[in-house]
């Protein structure tokens, strides 16, 4: 840190309480503090070291960055109302659900069935879409069944599909063509 930098930022960064409040209490990054007063993040870090304020590593900084909290959920410009689609299935945000995925989503069909039966589904229970359309989550199209039943239905459906393909004259991928 040059003498010029030292004199320039003495009033703000030289005040340990002010710097502590911004960095620790408000969880602002060194870069963000620097931007507000016109200093580089390196200058801010030098002052943090000078005042013996513990400097966060990158992992801690990312975890405490207020901007991430401020721009999460409905505050994020990419927010789509808490729904997303994956593999034809509609997922909804349900952060308190016991079987949520790592992002806090569950299939919409689960939510509809659970509301109907008045409890959460167990890990042994599966929701089957009767008409085969994964995004058709009408209660009349949903059926609760065990994993074994669900596998049996889909295996039978797939075998029927394969047989129908052969009837149409299509050749299986592993058949030898003469």
Secondary structure by P-SEA (a helix, b strand, c coil): ccaaaaaacccccccaaaaaaacccccccaaaaaaaacccaaaaaaaaaaaccccccaaaaaaacaaaaaacccccccccccccccccbbbbbbcccccccccccccaaaaaaaaaacccccccbbbbcccccccccccccbbbbcaaaaaaaaaaaaaaaaaaaaaacccccccccc
